[in-house]
Amino acid sequence: MKALIDRLNAEKTLSRAEWTALFAGFDDETREYAAEIARGIARARFGNGVYFRGLIEFTNICRNNCYYCGIRAGNACAARYRLTKDEILGCCARGYAAGFRTFVLQGGEDPFFDTERLSGIVAAIRAGYPDCAITLSVGEMPRGDYEALFRAGANRYLLRHETANRAHYERLHPDRMSFDNRMRCLSDLKAIGYQTGCGMMIGSPFQTPECLADDMLFLRAFEPQMIGTGPFLPHHDTPFAGEAPGSVELTLFVLSLCRIMLPDVLLPATTALGTASEDGRRRGVLAGANVIMPNLSPAARRKDYMLYDNKATGGEDAAETLSVLRAHLSEIGYELRVGRGDYGGNR
Ligand code: SAH
C-alpha cells in the first residue's frame, strides 16, 4: 500500500486496478502515510495558509430530483426560498467587511434565476467588488449561458461530477439527468476559461472501490483547478433516507490522494466533512486540504438549505465566524490567508 502511494507521488498516476486495490484495502496506517505526504505537498505550495470563501446559498428551489439531495424537486417538505438581488449583495457586503475576497453563489437549478437575471447579479457583484473572485455553483446549463455568465464577471464554477462511473451515476439520478451532459458541462466550463471545480461524494449509495478508481482517473485526465469532495450524508426526506453515511476516514484518504496527484489543486475541507465529524474540517486540512468555505447566507435561511440531515450552519456573524475559524486553525499551526486565492496564484 505504501509503495503504491510512493509511486503515485512520483508518477502522479496509477492504474485502475491499483486505485481499486488502494480503496479496497487501505487501513489507518496507509491513510496517515498518505496524509503526511499530502500535507507536505500542501505546505510546500501554500505554506500554513488556508484560503476561505464565502458561500451564499441563494435559492433552494430546484428542478432536479437527485436521489441523495434534500432540496430535490420531489421533496414536498422542504421550505423553499429565494434571496433577492439586494439580499445577495448584502451577504457580499457583510462578507467583504469581514475579509472575504471570494463569493460563491450556490443554489438549486431554479428557473427563476435565468441567465439574464443571474448575469445581472454577477455584474453587480463584479462592479461592487472588483478585487473579488466570483464563483458560481448552479448546475447544468447550455454552453452559451456559461459564456454569458463568464462575460458578466464570473471567474470560477463548481460543478461536481458526483461520480465518474456511468452506471453509478444512473443509480444516483433519475432518467432525465444525464452523465454525458454533466461531463459536457464540465468540459465547456474549462474551455471557456473558468477555474473549474468538479468532485464526488464519498460513500454514496452503490459506490464501490472501482467507482472511486474511475473518479481518480477522471480527475487525472480532466485536471480541474478545484475538487469538492465530502462524505455522502443521508437526508430523511429523500429516497436515500435509510442509506449509511460515507466514511470520514475514506474521505480524508481521498483528499490526501487528490493532493498528491494534483499538487496545485484547490481542495476544500467541506461542510459535509465538518458535519460528519466535529473536527472534520481541521482533519481535512491536516490531510492536505487548503480551502474552507464558511456560510455567508442569511442566518434565518440556512436551515432551509438542507442538502443532508444536520448540515452545519456555521456562525451567524461573518467576522465572528472567521475569528472562531482562525482560533481553531491556529491550534494546528495553520492560519487563514486573506485574498482571492486563485489557482496557481501561490506561485
Ligand atoms: N445545483 C448545484 C449545487 C448542488 S449542491 C449543482 O448541481 O451543482 C452542491 C453539492 O452538494 C452537490 O454537488 C452534491 O455533491 C452535494 N450534496 C448534495 N446532497 C448531498 C448529500 N445528501 N450528502 C452529501 N453531499 C450532498
Boltz pocket constraint, residues with backbone or C-beta under 6 A from the ligand:
constraints:
  - pocket:
      binder: B
      contacts: [[A, 68], [A, 69], [A, 70], [A, 106], [A, 107], [A, 108], [A, 109], [A, 137], [A, 138], [A, 139], [A, 140], [A, 158], [A, 159], [A, 160], [A, 162], [A, 199], [A, 200], [A, 201], [A, 230], [A, 231], [A, 232], [A, 233], [A, 234], [A, 235], [A, 272], [A, 307], [A, 308]]
      max_distance: 6.0
